[in-house]
Amino acid sequence: MSDLRELGRASYREARNLPDVVSERCVHTLIETASCQACVDVCPQDAWVLDDEQLGIDASRCDGCNLCVATCPEGAIQADMPPALKSDGGHKVAMLACEPAGAAAGDEGVVPCLHAIGLNTVMALYRTEVDTLISCSSDCDNCARGSAPRLELCLERFNQLLRERKLPTMHHRHVDLDEWLRLADKGLAESGGPSMSRRQFFRRATQAAIAEHGHIRNPGAMSNRQFEPAGSIIPRRTDAQTVPFLPQIDPGRCNACDACARLCPHGAIVVEKSDPPGSRSYLINPDQCTGCGICEDVCDQQAVSVTTWATPSLLRIPLNPDRCHGCGVTYYTPAGKPSPDHQCRICALTRNHRLLYQVLD
């Protein structure tokens, strides 16, 4: 009977085109105090419910737009939205059309909403040598789903990132429904094996250059639903290049408690031990940041912030060791931040034991 109920739930989910949720990736599973509510904020139907007890989706309200898929920083919300892949001479083309534009749901390349295609999906397409995106949509300005972050803005920022890295940009053509259907049906050939035109050869060379850094690990990431931080798909070549997400630590506020480094799920902030023995630094790797905000949520000093589409400036924060006059442990403070009382953060908080309580049997 349980198998039958599960089959019924799966059939209902498929009929409503509800997204799947990988709960172990959600930041609310990682820490209870997570403030992320990206899925709640973007949903035009108020189908996502977030309170002190749960984060869930109201299936009776969800219309299957999948906007939450694009906005989830951890890739915890997923849906099958494969584009139609075509070839046009030496170009590999991805075609996408939204259902409100009049395209038939279920047809190849037809998605509930164009803006459900997020940065990670665009990067995954690029990584598989797609250099042109042909899209078709309805009047987004007058659509209930049009208040979400737009695919056009995502492509604009992505191309800015590519130009900085001296890589070929992704072209975008927006066409009406008749033209899209014509191109989808017979205007372009089905994408087959890779062409060895000069452009394809150059693109292969750039992909190989990225792969040398070890970041192209899984060209089929869209199909098997593995998730990678956007910055790690096409990483920086120099520190002075724009990144999608940038964690920052204010040394003047930081008390070196290590909470951000211990709880970051991707190692975007780590504690680096160095010479001489006992020396430490916070090392920020923005290529690994997803913008989940956990580091901000756990910092009780408001020393950590995450910005988007920014250029790194301070990626290493040296930490100075000192010995606490209260309890004798070695503690650390950011270089340049004075510690006149020579007390660790616990002793400073408890006034050197005076606020501690003795537990008696």
N, C-alpha and C positions, 0 to 999 in steps of 0.2 A: 504493500500500500504506500509506503514511503517513497518508493521509486516512481509510482504513478503520480503522487503529489508533486515530486520534483519535476517530472516531465511536464506537468500542467503549468507549474511556475515558469519553466523555461519557455514553453509555448506562448504564455502570456507576455513574457518579457520580449520575445522576438516579435510578436504581433504589435506591441506598442513601441518597439524600437528603443527600449530603455537601455541606458548605458550600463556596463558592468563596473563593479567597484572592487578593487583589490585592496581590501581593508588594511592589510599589513603595511601598505605604503603610505596610508593617510597620516598626516602629521598629528591628528587627534588620537591615533593609536600610539604614536611615538611618545607624545607628552600630553598629559591631561590639560595643561594650561595653554595649549596652542590657541592662537588668536585667528588663524587662517579661516576665512569663510568665503574664499574665492568662488566656490560653486554656488553658495547661497546668493552672493551679490550679483552674479551674472545671469541667474535663471529668470527668464521673463515671466514664468508661470508660478513663481514662488513655490516650486515643487520640493526644493531642498529644505530640510528642517534641521536646525541646529539649536540645541539648548544644553543645559547642564548635564543632561543624561544621555543624549544621543545625537548622532549625525546620521540622517537617513533621507531617503527620497520618498515622497508621496506619489505612488504610482498613478493614483487617480488624477493628479494634476499635471504630471509630466507629459509633454507632447513630443518627446523624443528629438528635440532640437540639437542636443549634444554640445551646446555651447560650454557646458561644464567640462567637457573633455579637454578643450583647448586651454582652459584657464587653470586647471589643477596643476600646481607647481611640482607635484611628485609623480604625475602620471598615474594616480590612483584610480582615475575614472577613465574608462576605455570604451571604445565602440568601433565596430568595423565600418570604415569609410574609405575603401580603396578607390583611388582615382582610375580613370581610363587612361592607360598608357599607350601612346602612339609614337610613331616616328615620322619626321618630316625632313627628308634628306639626311643631313648629319646631325639633326637635332632630335633629342628625346623629349617628348611632350607629355605632360600630365593634364588631363581634362577633368574639370569639376563643374557641376551645375547644381544649384539648390532647388529643392522641391517647390518652394513658393514661386519660382520663375516659370513653372509649368512642366518641368521635366518629370518623367514618370518615375516614381519611387521604385527602387529595385533595379533600375537600369544601371549599366556600368557607368561609374563616375558621378552618379547622382547622389548627393548628400543632403541631409535635412537642412543644413545652413552652411554657406561658404565660410562663415566666421567660426565654425567649429573646427576648422583646420588651423592648428596653432603652429608656433615656431618650431617645436620639435618635429612635427610632421613635415613642414617645409624643408627643414634641414635634412631629414631622412630622405626626402625625394631628391634633393640636390646631391646627396652622397651617392645615390644610385644613378648619377649622371643625367638627371632631368634638368634641362636648362631653360625650359619654357613652360609656363602655366597658362592654360586657356580656361577662362572661367565665364560662367553665366549666372546672373542673379536677378532677383526682382528688384523693386524699388526699396533699397535697404533703409532709406530715410523714413519711409512710411510703414516699415515692417516692425512688428513687435520684437523681433530678434535683432533689429538693427542697432540697438543700444550697446551691444557687446563690442569689444575691441575688434576692429576691422581687419580682414585679411590683407587689404591693401597696405595698411600701416605696418603690419607684420613684415610684408615683403619689402617695403621701403627700408625698414631698419635692418633687415637681413642683408639687403644689397649694400647698405652702408658698411656693414661688417665685412662683407666680401671685398669691397673696394679697398678697405684699409689693409686687408691681407693680400691684396694684389691677385685676387682670384676672379674668374669670370662670374658675372652677375647672372641672376635668374630673370628672364624676360617674362612679362605678364601681358596677356591680351584679354580684354574683357569684351565679349561679343553678345549679341542678342540670341534668343533661344533658337530661332531658325538656323542661324549660322552655326551655333554650337551643335545642333543635331546633324547638320550637313557634314561638319567636320568629324563628328563622332561616328557617323554611319559610313562615309565613303571618302571624306576629304583627306584623311590621313591614313597611312598604313599602320597595321598593328605593330607594336614595338617588338622587334625580334632581337637577334644578336647585335652586338655593338658594331657600329660602323668604324672604319679606320680612316675617316677623312682627317684632314689636318686639324680641324677643330676638335674632333673626338680625340685625336692623339694628344693635343694640348691639354684637354680636360683630364685625360687619363694621367698625364704627367702631374697635374696639380693634385689630383686625388692621391697619387703615389706620395707626393710631398707631404700631404697631411698624414697619410698612413705611417710615414717614417716616425712620427711622434707617438705612435701607438694608440691613436684615438679612433681609427676606423677598425672596429673589431667585429662588427656585425652588420653587413650591408642589408640584411633582411629584418632590421629592427621593427619595421612597421608591421610585418606579418606575424612575428612571434611575440610582439608586445613587450619586448624588453625596453627598459627605460634608461636613458642616459641624460645627464644634465646638458642643456643646450650648448653651453660653452665648451663642453668636452668633445662635441661632434666636430666643430671647426674651431680649434683653440687659437689663442693669441700666438703670434710669432714674436711680438715684443710687448713689454709692459705698457707701452703708450698706445694701446689699441683698445677700442670699445669692446665691452663685454655685456652680455644680456643682463647679468645680475652681478652686483658688486657688494660683498660684505665689507663693512668698515668698522674699525674699532677706534674709539676716542681715547687716547692714552691718558688724558687728563681726568677721565671719569672711571676708567677701568681699574678694578681692584685685583686683577689677575686670579680670579677664582677658578678659571678653566672651564666653566659651565658651557660656554659656547663651543669650545673645542671638543668637549666630551660628548655633547649631544648632537653635533652636526652629523646628519646621516650620510654625507658624501665626502667629508674631509675637506670642506671648503675653508675651514679654520682648523689648524692643527698646532700642537705644541711641539716645537722643534728644539731638541737638545743639541748643544754645540760646544766647541772648545772655547775657553778652558772648561774643565769638568764643573758641572753645576750651572753653567750658563744656559739660558733658555730664551726663546723668542716665540711670539705668535706669528705663524706664517699663514698668509691668506692666499688661497688659490681660487680666484673667481671663476675659472673655467669649470670648477666642480659645483658651483652654487646654482640652486634651482629657484631661489627666491622664496623658499618655504616659510621663512621668518622665525624658525625655531630659535635661532641665536638671539634674536630680538626679544622673544618671549621669555627666555630664561635669564636674561641679564637684569639683575635687580638694581644696577647702577645706570641703566639707560645708556650704556657705553657703546652698544652695538647697533648698527643700522644697516639696512640693505637698500641700495638704490638700483634702478634699472637703466640700461643703455648708458653706461658711464665709463669713464676712463680711469683705470687704477692710478693711485698716487702713492699710497702707503700700504705696502704689502708685507712688511715685516715690522713687528713691534718688539724691540729688545726688552727683556725683563731682567731686573737687577735682583740678586738674592740678598736676603738679610735674615738675621736671627731675632726671633720675637723675644722681647724682654719679659713677657708675661709667662709664656708656656715653653719657650726654648726651641720651638720648631723653626725650620728654615721656611721662609715664605718669600714671595716675589712681588715686586711692584714694577709697573712700566718705567723704563728708563726716563729720567727727568722728572718723575713724579715724586715729590718729597714724602718721606715717612718719618716725621719728627719724633713720634712716640715710639718708634721701633716696635710696633705691635702688629701681629698678623690680623687679618680681617675678623677672625672670630673673637680674639681678645679685645679688639677695638670695638666690636659690636656689643660685647658683654661687659665692657668696662673692666677688663682683666679679672674675670670670675665673679664680680660682685652681683651680677644678675643671674648666676647659675644657682640651681637648686640641688640640694643633697637628697638622694633617694634613700630612705631607711626601710628596712624590712619590718 
